């Protein structure tokens, strides 16, 4: 995806954010993306939140665009793996 902005959409719907678990993942993700993006403008990776991604039973969920790759059942370990494998190589 060199040169193309990626958008990571994190769900903050009722199920995904039960016990603020999505909020905690987003808070963990924000500084990681700041490090990856650096001073580049526009940033190569944008973090966006959605009210619902309609995959509630599998949450917390995220979708990476433009590929449309879906990540379900996110926890901190899976989130760090997503960053390492999909975002740091951008």
Secondary structure, DSSP 8 states (H G I E B T S, - for coil): -TTS-EEEEEE-STTTTGGGHHHHHHHHHHHHHHHHHTT-SS-SEEEEEES--S-GGG-S-EEEETTTEEE-S--HHHHHHHIIIIITT-
